[in-house]
Amino acid sequence: MKKRQLGRTDTYVSELCLGSMTWGTQNTYAQASEQIACALDHGVNFIDTAEMYPTTPMSEKTLGDTEAIIGQWVADSGRRDEVVLATKVTGNGKAWMYGGQDITAEKIRISVERSLKRMQTDRIDLYQLHWPNRGSYHFRQNWTFDATKQETQKVKDNIHEVLLALDAEVKAGRILHIGLSNESCWGSAQYLSIAEQENLPRVVSTQNEYNLMNRLFDLDLAELSHHENMGLLSFSPLAAGMLTGKYSDGKIPEGSRRSMNDKLGGRYTDKSAPICERYVSLAREHGMHPSHLALAFCLSRPFMTSAIIGATTIEQLETNLAATDITLSEELVKGIHDIYLDYPIPM
């Protein structure tokens, strides 16, 4: 498993990261432990979670259970130092999600303490802001996104406040590095600029959705990533399982995400499903598992630090892990590009 540098730090993470948002609902502690052991055996050293997980489905009753499962694994395995552990502070939203308040200095202090306790660790290697207070164009919100209601100075003041709080956590040794999630190019640039001006912690990564059918990162954020060494941690590289081919012909396997969320967070529509099938068919025409095509594409992107894979079975996980051995031929690259030209933003 190849390792890639996390921003400008001395930390290197595996090109595939083990996602955890099914642990606590779709997966038990025993199954999560089996997944971690399998991933580590294949060279993965990177686990991503969030204080709001699990999300399949998400409920007040299970809030924080994924971090608690990781904490139990840390205590039982004694292998904490073998992994780079990433989590996220929840932004504003539903009141039952940690009060639903904005990300502030106080929210960070409380959330860091809770996450450390649940994960039974003395440090968080990468602490990420799950989504910006001002709103985001991610999760299909790009169709109606409107930045004109944002108050520029208010946004900048909050970024400064948050960076000061994160600086205190870094100095205390409770977190090592900081990252963003569901962030825009302008927002990322503000974090980088204010950090440089005030000698505060520098953002090392952003975790945004990226896959064959969602390539918003390819433009401004890719340019920022190149110049600022702020790599992408792509979530949903398989488009919530659509690009695996398991939903072909309208199938909804028992226990799958579509069995709990038919539209997969707005991804699965009458417009997107046929385009997904073109990518699935392209892979099969070349004798390749559809998951391998989708993941190998993500790993080929110059801005990619790590692609976050999730699985509910060991068989799925092993299939995904094998994608690191795949190199896309020129013919496949052209096939991907031809579909992309026809349908650049299908979901």
SERO-4910 file (N, C-alpha, C, O; in steps of 0.05 Angstrom, whole numbers):
BEGIN
 pado doro    nc1    nc2    nc3   cac1   cac2   cac3    cc1    cc2    cc3    oc1    oc2    oc3
  Met    A     17    -24      0      0      0      0     18     25      0     34     29     18
  Lys    A     14     42    -20     30     66    -21     22     86      1     -2     86      9
  Lys    A     41    101     10     36    122     30     40    149     17     58    153      0
  Arg    A     24    168     25     25    195     13     27    215     36     16    212     57
  Gln    A     42    236     30     47    257     51     22    272     57      7    280     38
  Leu    A     16    277     82     -7    292     91      1    322     92     14    331    111
  Gly    A     -6    336     71      1    364     70     31    368     70     46    355     55
  Arg    A     41    386     86     70    392     88     81    379    114    103    387    123
  Thr    A     67    361    125     75    349    151     94    325    146    100    317    124
  Asp    A    103    314    168    119    290    168    102    265    169    113    242    171
  Thr    A     76    268    169     57    245    171     51    235    143     45    250    125
  Tyr    A     53    208    140     46    195    114     23    176    119     22    161    138
  Val    A      3    178    101    -21    161    104    -24    143     80    -15    150     58
  Ser    A    -37    120     84    -42    102     62    -60    114     41    -78    130     48
  Glu    A    -56    106     16    -72    118     -6   -102    110     -4   -119    123    -16
  Leu    A   -108     89     11   -135     83     18   -138     86     48   -122     77     63
  Cys    A   -160     99     56   -166    104     84   -191     87     91   -210     86     75
  Leu    A   -191     75    114   -214     59    123   -236     77    135   -231     89    157
  Gly    A   -258     79    122   -281     94    133   -297     78    152   -295     53    152
  Ser    A   -312     91    170   -324     77    193   -353     84    198   -364     75    218
  Met    A   -366     98    180   -393    108    186   -414     87    189   -437     93    197
  Thr    A   -409     62    182   -428     40    186   -425     26    213   -442     10    220
  Trp    A   -403     32    227   -398     18    252   -416     28    274   -416     51    281
  Gly    A   -432     10    285   -451     17    305   -480     14    296   -498     14    313
  Thr    A   -484     12    270   -511      6    260   -510    -18    241   -519    -40    248
  Gln    A   -498    -14    218   -496    -37    199   -474    -57    208   -475    -80    200
  Asn    A   -455    -48    223   -433    -65    232   -431    -65    262   -433    -45    275
  Thr    A   -426    -89    274   -421    -92    302   -392    -86    309   -376    -81    291
  Tyr    A   -386    -85    335   -358    -81    343   -340   -104    332   -318    -98    323
  Ala    A   -349   -128    333   -333   -151    323   -327   -148    294   -305   -153    285
  Gln    A   -347   -139    278   -343   -135    250   -325   -112    244   -308   -113    226
  Ala    A   -328    -91    259   -310    -68    256   -281    -76    262   -263    -68    247
  Ser    A   -277    -91    283   -250   -100    290   -238   -117    268   -214   -115    262
  Glu    A   -255   -134    256   -246   -151    234   -238   -134    210   -218   -140    197
  Gln    A   -253   -113    204   -247    -95    182   -220    -81    187   -203    -79    169
  Ile    A   -216    -71    212   -191    -57    218   -167    -76    215   -147    -68    203
  Ala    A   -170   -100    225   -148   -120    223   -142   -126    194   -118   -128    186
  Cys    A   -162   -130    178   -159   -135    149   -145   -112    135   -126   -115    120
  Ala    A   -154    -87    141   -143    -64    128   -113    -61    136    -96    -55    119
  Leu    A   -107    -64    162    -79    -61    171    -62    -83    158    -39    -77    151
  Asp    A    -72   -107    154    -57   -128    141    -50   -121    112    -31   -131    101
  His    A    -67   -104    100    -62    -96     72    -46    -70     70    -43    -60     48
  Gly    A    -37    -60     93    -20    -36     92    -34    -10     97    -21     11     96
  Val    A    -60    -11    103    -74     14    110    -66     23    138    -64      7    156
  Asn    A    -60     49    141    -53     59    167    -70     83    175    -63     99    192
  Phe    A    -93     87    161   -109    111    164   -138    103    168   -150     89    152
  Ile    A   -150    114    190   -178    109    196   -192    136    200   -182    153    214
  Asp    A   -215    139    187   -230    164    188   -257    159    202   -271    140    196
  Thr    A   -264    177    220   -290    176    233   -300    204    238   -289    224    227
  Ala    A   -321    207    254   -332    233    261   -349    230    286   -359    208    292
  Glu    A   -352    252    301   -367    250    326   -396    244    321   -410    235    340
  Met    A   -407    249    297   -435    245    292   -441    217    281   -464    210    277
  Tyr    A   -420    201    276   -425    174    265   -435    155    286   -429    158    310
  Pro    A   -450    134    278   -455    124    251   -477    140    237   -493    154    250
  Thr    A   -478    138    210   -498    153    195   -516    134    178   -531    144    162
  Thr    A   -515    108    184   -529     89    166   -548     72    182   -542     48    186
  Pro    A   -571     82    192   -580    110    191   -569    126    214   -557    115    233
  Met    A   -573    152    213   -564    169    235   -587    174    255   -609    178    246
  Ser    A   -581    173    280   -601    178    300   -588    188    326   -564    184    331
  Glu    A   -605    201    343   -595    211    368   -585    188    386   -567    191    401
  Lys    A   -599    165    384   -593    142    401   -565    131    396   -552    122    414
  Thr    A   -556    132    371   -530    120    364   -507    140    361   -485    133    355
  Leu    A   -513    166    366   -494    187    363   -468    181    379   -469    177    403
  Gly    A   -445    182    366   -420    177    379   -412    148    382   -390    142    391
  Asp    A   -429    130    373   -423    102    377   -399     92    360   -385     74    369
  Thr    A   -395    104    337   -372     96    321   -346    102    334   -328     85    335
  Glu    A   -343    126    345   -319    133    360   -315    114    384   -293    106    390
  Ala    A   -337    107    397   -336     89    420   -326     61    411   -311     48    426
  Ile    A   -334     52    388   -325     26    377   -295     28    372   -281      9    378
  Ile    A   -286     50    360   -257     53    355   -242     53    382   -221     41    384
  Gly    A   -254     66    402   -241     66    428   -239     38    440   -219     32    453
  Gln    A   -259     22    436   -258     -5    446   -236    -21    432   -222    -37    444
  Trp    A   -234    -16    405   -213    -30    390   -185    -21    400   -167    -37    403
  Val    A   -182      5    405   -157     16    415   -149      2    441   -127     -7    445
  Ala    A   -169     -1    459   -164    -13    485   -158    -43    483   -140    -53    496
  Asp    A   -172    -56    465   -169    -86    463   -145    -94    447   -132   -114    453
  Ser    A   -138    -78    426   -116    -86    408    -89    -77    416    -69    -91    411
  Gly    A    -87    -54    429    -61    -43    436    -46    -33    411    -21    -30    412
  Arg    A    -60    -28    389    -47    -21    364    -52      9    356    -50     16    332
  Arg    A    -58     25    376    -64     54    370    -42     67    354    -48     82    335
  Asp    A    -17     62    360      5     76    346     10     66    318     26     77    304
  Glu    A     -5     46    309     -2     36    282    -21     51    262    -19     47    238
  Val    A    -38     68    273    -57     82    255    -56    112    259    -51    123    280
  Val    A    -62    126    236    -67    154    237    -97    157    240   -113    148    222
  Leu    A   -106    169    262   -134    169    269   -146    197    264   -136    217    275
  Ala    A   -166    199    247   -179    224    240   -208    224    249   -222    204    246
  Thr    A   -216    247    260   -245    250    266   -253    279    259   -237    295    250
  Lys    A   -279    285    264   -289    311    256   -307    322    277   -321    308    291
  Val    A   -307    349    279   -325    363    297   -350    370    280   -348    380    258
  Thr    A   -374    364    292   -399    368    278   -406    398    276   -403    413    296
  Gly    A   -416    407    253   -425    434    250   -453    438    258   -466    421    270
  Asn    A   -464    462    250   -492    468    258   -512    450    244   -506    438    223
  Gly    A   -535    449    255   -556    431    243   -576    423    264   -585    440    280
  Lys    A   -583    398    264   -604    388    282   -595    391    312   -572    385    319
  Ala    A   -614    399    328   -608    405    356   -598    380    371   -582    383    390
  Trp    A   -607    356    363   -599    332    377   -571    324    370   -560    306    383
  Met    A   -559    336    350   -531    331    344   -513    350    360   -505    371    349
  Tyr    A   -507    344    385   -490    360    401   -498    389    403   -482    407    403
  Gly    A   -524    393    404   -535    420    408   -541    434    382   -555    454    381
  Gly    A   -529    424    359   -534    437    333   -522    464    329   -530    478    311
  Gln    A   -504    472    347   -492    499    345   -470    501    325   -460    480    315
  Asp    A   -463    525    318   -440    530    300   -414    519    312   -412    513    336
  Ile    A   -395    515    295   -368    508    304   -355    534    315   -350    553    301
  Thr    A   -349    533    341   -337    556    355   -314    545    372   -309    521    373
  Ala    A   -300    563    385   -278    555    402   -288    537    424   -276    517    431
  Glu    A   -311    543    436   -322    527    458   -331    500    447   -327    479    460
  Lys    A   -344    500    424   -352    474    412   -328    456    407   -330    432    413
  Ile    A   -307    467    397   -283    451    392   -272    439    418   -265    416    419
  Arg    A   -270    456    439   -259    447    464   -275    423    475   -264    403    483
  Ile    A   -302    426    475   -319    405    485   -317    380    468   -316    357    478
  Ser    A   -318    383    441   -319    361    423   -292    345    423   -292    321    422
  Val    A   -270    359    426   -244    346    427   -244    328    452   -235    305    451
  Glu    A   -253    339    475   -253    323    499   -271    298    497   -263    276    505
  Arg    A   -294    301    485   -312    279    481   -300    258    463   -301    234    468
  Ser    A   -288    266    441   -277    247    421   -253    232    433   -251    208    429
  Leu    A   -236    246    448   -213    233    461   -223    212    480   -212    190    482
  Lys    A   -243    218    496   -254    200    515   -266    175    502   -261    153    510
  Arg    A   -283    180    481   -296    158    468   -276    139    454   -279    115    455
  Met    A   -255    151    442   -236    135    427   -213    125    444   -195    112    434
  Gln    A   -214    132    470   -194    122    489   -165    126    479   -148    108    479
  Thr    A   -160    151    471   -134    159    461   -126    186    473   -143    201    482
  Asp    A   -101    192    473    -91    217    483    -88    238    462    -81    261    467
  Arg    A    -93    230    437    -89    250    415   -106    242    391   -113    219    387
  Ile    A   -113    262    375   -126    259    349   -106    267    328    -97    290    329
  Asp    A   -100    250    310    -79    256    290    -88    276    270    -72    293    261
  Leu    A   -113    275    262   -124    295    243   -151    303    252   -170    286    253
  Tyr    A   -155    328    259   -181    338    268   -193    356    247   -181    375    239
  Gln    A   -217    348    238   -229    362    214   -255    376    222   -269    367    240
  Leu    A   -261    398    208   -286    412    211   -306    401    192   -302    403    167
  His    A   -327    388    201   -344    371    184   -358    387    162   -359    377    139
  Trp    A   -367    411    167   -377    428    146   -377    457    156   -378    461    180
  Pro    A   -375    477    138   -373    504    147   -399    516    158   -421    508    150
  Asn    A   -396    533    178   -420    546    190   -437    561    170   -461    562    172
  Arg    A   -424    573    150   -438    590    131   -454    575    111   -469    587     96
  Gly    A   -452    548    111   -465    532     91   -445    521     70   -422    529     70
  Ser    A   -455    504     53   -437    489     35   -452    482     10   -476    479     10
  Tyr    A   -437    479    -12   -450    470    -37   -448    440    -40   -456    430    -62
  His    A   -438    426    -20   -436    397    -22   -462    383    -16   -481    396     -7
  Phe    A   -462    357    -20   -487    341    -16   -510    351    -33   -532    355    -23
  Arg    A   -504    356    -59   -525    364    -78   -536    391    -73   -556    399    -85
  Gln    A   -523    407    -56   -533    434    -51   -522    454    -72   -529    477    -72
  Asn    A   -504    443    -90   -493    461   -111   -514    471   -130   -510    492   -143
  Trp    A   -537    458   -132   -558    466   -151   -571    492   -141   -582    507   -158
  Thr    A   -571    498   -116   -584    522   -105   -566    539    -88   -575    557    -74
  Phe    A   -540    534    -89   -521    548    -72   -521    578    -78   -520    587   -101
  Asp    A   -521    594    -56   -522    623    -59   -504    635    -37   -510    634    -13
  Ala    A   -481    646    -45   -462    656    -26   -468    685    -18   -455    696      0
  Thr    A   -487    698    -32   -491    727    -27   -502    733      1   -500    756     10
  Lys    A   -512    713     15   -522    718     42   -501    716     63   -506    721     87
  Gln    A   -477    708     55   -455    706     74   -444    734     82   -442    751     65
  Glu    A   -437    737    107   -425    762    116   -395    757    118   -385    743    136
  Thr    A   -380    769    100   -352    763     96   -336    766    122   -321    748    129
  Gln    A   -338    788    136   -322    793    160   -330    773    182   -313    764    197
  Lys    A   -356    767    184   -365    748    204   -353    721    200   -344    707    218
  Val    A   -351    713    174   -339    687    167   -310    687    175   -300    668    187
  Lys    A   -295    709    168   -267    710    174   -261    711    204   -242    698    213
  Asp    A   -278    725    219   -275    726    248   -278    698    260   -264    691    278
  Asn    A   -298    683    250   -302    656    261   -279    638    254   -270    622    270
  Ile    A   -268    640    230   -245    624    222   -222    630    240   -208    612    249
  His    A   -218    656    247   -196    663    265   -201    651    293   -182    641    305
  Glu    A   -225    653    302   -232    641    328   -227    611    329   -216    601    348
  Val    A   -235    598    308   -232    569    306   -203    561    305   -194    542    318
  Leu    A   -187    576    289   -159    570    287   -144    574    314   -126    559    321
  Leu    A   -152    595    329   -141    599    355   -147    576    374   -130    567    389
  Ala    A   -172    566    373   -179    543    389   -164    518    381   -155    503    399
  Leu    A   -161    514    356   -146    491    346   -116    493    354   -103    473    360
  Asp    A   -106    517    353    -78    522    361    -74    514    390    -53    502    397
  Ala    A    -93    520    407    -91    513    435    -91    482    438    -76    471    455
  Glu    A   -107    468    422   -108    439    424    -82    427    413    -72    407    424
  Val    A    -71    439    392    -45    429    382    -23    433    402     -7    414    407
  Lys    A    -22    456    414     -1    462    434     -4    444    459     16    437    472
  Ala    A    -28    436    465    -33    418    488    -27    388    480    -27    371    498
  Gly    A    -23    383    454    -17    356    445    -41    339    441    -39    315    436
  Arg    A    -65    351    443    -90    335    439    -97    329    410   -110    309    404
  Ile    A    -88    347    392    -90    342    364    -64    348    350    -49    365    360
  Leu    A    -58    335    328    -32    339    314    -36    357    290    -21    376    286
  His    A    -56    350    273    -60    365    248    -89    372    245   -106    360    258
  Ile    A    -95    392    228   -122    401    224   -129    399    195   -113    402    177
  Gly    A   -155    394    190   -165    391    163   -193    402    160   -206    408    180
  Leu    A   -202    406    136   -229    416    130   -245    393    117   -235    372    111
  Ser    A   -271    398    114   -289    379    101   -312    394     89   -322    413    101
  Asn    A   -321    385     66   -344    398     52   -339    428     50   -357    444     53
  Glu    A   -315    435     43   -306    463     41   -302    472     12   -298    455     -5
  Ser    A   -303    498      8   -300    509    -18   -271    519    -22   -255    519     -3
  Cys    A   -265    528    -46   -238    540    -51   -234    565    -35   -213    569    -23
  Trp    A   -254    583    -36   -251    608    -21   -248    603      9   -231    615     22
  Gly    A   -265    585     20   -263    580     48   -236    568     56   -224    575     76
  Ser    A   -226    550     40   -200    537     45   -178    558     44   -160    558     61
  Ala    A   -180    576     25   -160    598     22   -160    616     46   -139    625     55
  Gln    A   -183    621     58   -184    638     82   -170    625    106   -156    638    120
  Tyr    A   -175    599    109   -161    585    131   -131    586    127   -116    590    146
  Leu    A   -122    582    103    -93    582     97    -81    610    101    -60    613    113
  Ser    A    -96    630     92    -86    658     94    -84    667    122    -64    679    131
  Ile    A   -106    663    138   -107    673    165    -86    658    182    -74    670    200
  Ala    A    -83    632    177    -63    616    192    -35    627    187    -19    629    206
  Glu    A    -30    634    162     -3    644    156      2    672    168     23    677    179
  Gln    A    -19    689    168    -16    716    179    -12    715    209      3    731    220
  Glu    A    -26    696    223    -26    696    252     -9    674    264     -9    670    288
  Asn    A      6    660    247     23    638    256      7    617    272     14    609    294
  Leu    A    -15    608    259    -33    589    271    -31    563    254    -19    563    233
  Pro    A    -43    540    264    -40    515    250    -50    516    221    -70    528    215
  Arg    A    -35    503    204    -40    503    175    -58    479    168    -52    457    177
  Val    A    -78    484    152    -95    462    142    -79    444    124    -64    453    106
  Val    A    -81    418    129    -65    398    113    -81    383     93    -70    371     75
  Ser    A   -108    384     95   -124    368     77   -153    379     77   -161    394     95
  Thr    A   -168    371     57   -197    375     57   -211    349     49   -202    336     31
  Gln    A   -232    343     63   -247    318     58   -273    326     44   -292    334     57
  Asn    A   -273    323     18   -297    329      2   -305    304    -14   -289    286    -18
  Glu    A   -330    304    -23   -338    282    -40   -324    284    -67   -322    305    -79
  Tyr    A   -315    261    -77   -303    260   -104   -305    232   -114   -297    212   -101
  Asn    A   -315    229   -139   -317    204   -152   -322    209   -182   -322    232   -191
  Leu    A   -325    188   -197   -329    191   -226   -353    208   -234   -353    220   -255
  Met    A   -372    210   -216   -396    226   -222   -398    252   -206   -418    266   -208
  Asn    A   -378    258   -191   -377    283   -176   -349    293   -176   -333    285   -159
  Arg    A   -342    310   -195   -315    319   -199   -312    349   -195   -297    362   -210
  Leu    A   -327    360   -176   -325    389   -171   -297    397   -162   -290    421   -165
  Phe    A   -282    379   -150   -255    386   -140   -235    390   -163   -214    402   -158
  Asp    A   -242    382   -187   -222    383   -209   -212    411   -217   -192    413   -229
  Leu    A   -227    431   -209   -221    458   -220   -207    475   -199   -183    471   -194
  Asp    A   -220    494   -186   -207    513   -168   -194    499   -145   -172    507   -137
  Leu    A   -207    480   -133   -196    466   -110   -171    450   -117   -152    448   -102
  Ala    A   -171    439   -141   -147    424   -150   -123    443   -153   -101    436   -147
  Glu    A   -128    467   -163   -107    487   -166    -97    496   -138    -73    497   -134
  Leu    A   -115    500   -120   -107    507    -92    -91    485    -80    -71    489    -67
  Ser    A   -100    460    -84    -87    437    -73    -58    435    -83    -40    430    -67
  His    A    -54    440   -108    -27    439   -120     -9    460   -108     14    454   -100
  His    A    -18    484   -107     -1    506    -98      4    507    -67     24    517    -58
  Glu    A    -16    497    -52    -15    499    -23     -9    472    -10     -9    471     15
  Asn    A     -5    451    -25     -1    424    -13    -23    417      7    -18    407     29
  Met    A    -47    421     -2    -71    414     14    -86    392     -1   -103    399    -18
  Gly    A    -80    367      5    -91    345    -11   -120    339     -5   -131    347     15
  Leu    A   -132    323    -23   -159    315    -20   -161    287     -6   -147    269    -13
  Leu    A   -178    285     14   -187    260     24   -215    256     13   -234    268     23
  Ser    A   -218    239     -6   -244    237    -20   -262    218     -6   -256    194     -2
  Phe    A   -286    228      3   -306    210     13   -325    202     -9   -328    217    -29
  Ser    A   -337    179     -7   -356    168    -26   -343    165    -54   -355    172    -74
  Pro    A   -319    153    -55   -306    149    -81   -321    129    -98   -317    127   -123
  Leu    A   -339    113    -86   -356     94   -100   -385    104   -103   -403     89   -109
  Ala    A   -389    130    -98   -415    143   -100   -436    127    -83   -457    119    -94
  Ala    A   -429    123    -58   -447    109    -39   -454     81    -49   -476     71    -44
  Gly    A   -435     69    -63   -439     42    -73   -450     40   -101   -451     18   -112
  Met    A   -459     62   -112   -470     61   -139   -450     51   -160   -457     35   -178
  Leu    A   -425     59   -157   -404     52   -177   -393     24   -173   -375     15   -188
  Thr    A   -404      9   -153   -396    -19   -151   -412    -37   -169   -404    -60   -174
  Gly    A   -435    -27   -179   -452    -43   -196   -473    -58   -181   -489    -72   -193
  Lys    A   -473    -56   -155   -492    -73   -139   -521    -63   -142   -540    -78   -135
  Tyr    A   -525    -38   -151   -552    -28   -155   -561    -29   -184   -582    -18   -191
  Ser    A   -546    -43   -201   -553    -45   -229   -580    -58   -232   -588    -75   -217
  Asp    A   -595    -49   -253   -621    -60   -259   -641    -55   -237   -660    -70   -233
  Gly    A   -636    -34   -221   -655    -27   -200   -654    -44   -176   -672    -43   -159
  Lys    A   -633    -60   -173   -631    -78   -150   -626    -62   -124   -612    -42   -125
  Ile    A   -637    -72   -102   -632    -60    -76   -625    -83    -57   -643    -94    -45
  Pro    A   -600    -90    -55   -592   -113    -38   -600   -108     -9   -599    -86      2
  Glu    A   -609   -129      4   -617   -128     32   -593   -119     49   -571   -129     47
  Gly    A   -598    -99     67   -577    -89     84   -560    -67     72   -543    -56     86
  Ser    A   -564    -61     46   -548    -41     33   -558    -13     41   -579    -10     53
  Arg    A   -542      8     33   -550     35     40   -576     43     26   -592     58     38
  Arg    A   -580     33      2   -605     39    -12   -630     27      2   -652     37     -1
  Ser    A   -625      5     16   -648     -7     31   -656     11     54   -678      8     65
  Met    A   -639     30     62   -645     48     84   -650     77     74   -664     92     86
  Asn    A   -638     83     51   -640    110     40   -641    107      9   -620    106     -4
  Asp    A   -665    106     -1   -669     98    -29   -654    116    -49   -644    106    -69
  Lys    A   -653    142    -43   -640    160    -62   -610    165    -55   -596    180    -69
  Leu    A   -601    152    -34   -572    154    -27   -563    183    -24   -543    192    -36
  Gly    A   -579    198     -9   -572    226     -4   -573    243    -29   -558    262    -32
  Gly    A   -592    236    -47   -595    252    -72   -577    242    -95   -578    253   -117
  Arg    A   -561    222    -90   -543    212   -112   -558    195   -132   -553    197   -156
  Tyr    A   -576    178   -123   -590    159   -141   -616    172   -151   -635    175   -137
  Thr    A   -615    179   -177   -639    192   -189   -642    179   -217   -626    164   -227
  Asp    A   -665    186   -230   -670    176   -257   -649    186   -277   -644    174   -297
  Lys    A   -636    209   -270   -615    220   -288   -588    208   -282   -572    203   -301
  Ser    A   -582    203   -257   -555    194   -250   -551    164   -255   -530    155   -263
  Ala    A   -572    148   -249   -569    119   -251   -560    109   -278   -542     92   -279
  Pro    A   -571    119   -300   -562    109   -327   -532    117   -332   -518    102   -346
  Ile    A   -523    140   -322   -496    148   -326   -477    130   -310   -456    122   -319
  Cys    A   -486    124   -285   -471    105   -269   -467     78   -284   -446     66   -283
  Glu    A   -488     69   -297   -487     44   -311   -467     45   -334   -455     24   -342
  Arg    A   -462     68   -346   -442     70   -367   -414     65   -356   -398     52   -368
  Tyr    A   -409     76   -332   -383     71   -319   -380     41   -311   -359     29   -315
  Val    A   -401     30   -300   -401      2   -292   -397    -16   -317   -381    -35   -316
  Ser    A   -411     -9   -339   -408    -25   -363   -379    -23   -375   -368    -42   -385
  Leu    A   -368      1   -373   -341      6   -383   -321    -13   -369   -304    -25   -381
  Ala    A   -324    -14   -342   -306    -32   -327   -310    -61   -335   -290    -75   -340
  Arg    A   -335    -70   -337   -340    -98   -344   -331   -105   -372   -322   -127   -377
  Glu    A   -333    -86   -391   -324    -91   -418   -294    -96   -419   -284   -109   -437
  His    A   -279    -86   -399   -250    -90   -397   -243   -111   -377   -220   -113   -368
  Gly    A   -263   -127   -369   -257   -149   -350   -249   -140   -323   -233   -153   -309
  Met    A   -259   -116   -314   -251   -104   -289   -275   -102   -270   -297    -97   -279
  His    A   -270   -105   -244   -291   -100   -225   -298    -70   -225   -279    -54   -225
  Pro    A   -323    -63   -226   -330    -34   -227   -318    -18   -204   -310      5   -208
  Ser    A   -315    -30   -180   -303    -16   -158   -274     -9   -164   -264     12   -155
  His    A   -260    -27   -178   -232    -22   -184   -229      1   -203   -210     17   -200
  Leu    A   -247      3   -223   -246     26   -241   -249     52   -226   -234     71   -229
  Ala    A   -270     53   -209   -276     78   -194   -254     86   -175   -247    109   -174
  Leu    A   -243     67   -161   -222     73   -141   -196     79   -155   -181     97   -147
  Ala    A   -189     64   -175   -164     69   -190   -164     96   -202   -143    110   -203
  Phe    A   -188    105   -212   -190    132   -223   -184    153   -201   -168    171   -206
  Cys    A   -196    150   -178   -191    169   -156   -162    170   -149   -150    191   -145
  Leu    A   -150    146   -146   -122    145   -138   -103    156   -159    -80    163   -153
  Ser    A   -112    158   -183    -95    169   -205    -94    200   -205    -78    211   -219
  Arg    A   -112    212   -191   -114    242   -192    -90    254   -177    -84    245   -155
  Pro    A    -78    275   -187    -54    286   -175    -58    299   -148    -39    302   -133
  Phe    A    -82    306   -142    -88    320   -117    -97    301    -95   -102    309    -72
  Met    A    -99    275   -101   -110    256    -82    -89    248    -61    -68    238    -68
  Thr    A    -96    253    -36    -80    243    -14    -89    215     -6    -72    197     -3
  Ser    A   -115    211     -2   -126    185      5   -155    184     -2   -170    203      1
  Ala    A   -164    161    -12   -192    156    -18   -204    139      5   -193    119     13
  Ile    A   -226    148     16   -238    136     39   -258    114     31   -278    120     18
  Ile    A   -252     89     37   -269     67     30   -284     57     55   -273     55     76
  Gly    A   -310     51     51   -325     39     72   -336     13     62   -340      9     38
  Ala    A   -342     -6     80   -352    -32     72   -369    -43     95   -364    -36    119
  Thr    A   -388    -60     89   -403    -73    110   -396   -102    112   -403   -116    131
  Thr    A   -380   -113     92   -371   -140     94   -341   -141     88   -330   -124     74
  Ile    A   -328   -162     97   -300   -166     92   -295   -170     62   -275   -161     51
  Glu    A   -313   -183     49   -311   -188     20   -310   -162      5   -294   -158    -14
  Gln    A   -328   -143     12   -328   -117     -1   -302   -102      5   -291    -90    -13
  Leu    A   -293   -104     29   -268    -90     37   -244   -101     21   -228    -85     11
  Glu    A   -242   -127     19   -220   -139      5   -220   -131    -25   -200   -127    -37
  Thr    A   -244   -130    -36   -247   -121    -64   -237    -93    -67   -221    -87    -86
  Asn    A   -245    -75    -49   -236    -47    -51   -206    -45    -47   -193    -29    -61
  Leu    A   -195    -59    -28   -166    -58    -23   -150    -66    -47   -127    -56    -51
  Ala    A   -160    -84    -63   -146    -94    -86   -143    -73   -108   -127    -76   -127
  Ala    A   -158    -51   -106   -157    -30   -126   -129    -17   -128   -122     -5   -148
  Thr    A   -114    -19   -106    -87     -6   -107    -68    -19   -126    -47     -8   -133
  Asp    A    -75    -43   -136    -58    -57   -155    -66    -51   -184    -54    -62   -202
  Ile    A    -86    -34   -188    -97    -29   -214    -85     -4   -226    -83     17   -213
  Thr    A    -76     -6   -251    -67     17   -267    -86     20   -291    -89      0   -306
  Leu    A    -98     42   -295   -116     46   -317   -102     49   -343    -82     64   -346
  Ser    A   -110     34   -363    -98     36   -390   -107     62   -403   -126     75   -395
  Glu    A    -93     69   -425   -100     93   -440   -128     91   -451   -143    110   -452
  Glu    A   -135     66   -459   -162     62   -470   -184     67   -449   -204     78   -454
  Leu    A   -178     57   -424   -197     62   -403   -199     91   -395   -221    101   -391
  Val    A   -176    105   -394   -176    133   -388   -193    148   -409   -208    167   -402
  Lys    A   -190    141   -434   -205    154   -455   -235    148   -452   -252    165   -456
  Gly    A   -241    123   -445   -269    116   -441   -282    131   -418   -305    140   -420
  Ile    A   -267    135   -397   -277    152   -374   -282    180   -384   -302    193   -377
  His    A   -262    191   -399   -264    219   -408   -288    223   -427   -302    243   -426
  Asp    A   -293    203   -444   -315    205   -463   -342    207   -448   -360    223   -455
  Ile    A   -345    191   -427   -370    192   -411   -372    218   -396   -393    230   -394
  Tyr    A   -349    227   -386   -348    252   -371   -356    276   -389   -371    294   -380
  Leu    A   -347    276   -414   -354    298   -432   -384    298   -437   -396    320   -440
  Asp    A   -397    275   -438   -426    274   -443   -442    282   -418   -462    295   -420
  Tyr    A   -432    275   -394   -447    279   -370   -428    288   -347   -421    271   -330
  Pro    A   -419    313   -347   -399    322   -328   -409    323   -299   -393    318   -281
  Ile    A   -434    329   -294   -445    330   -267   -472    316   -266   -493    330   -265
  Pro    A   -472    290   -267   -498    276   -268   -512    273   -241   -535    265   -241
  Met    A   -500    281   -219   -514    279   -193   -504    301   -175   -514    303   -152
***
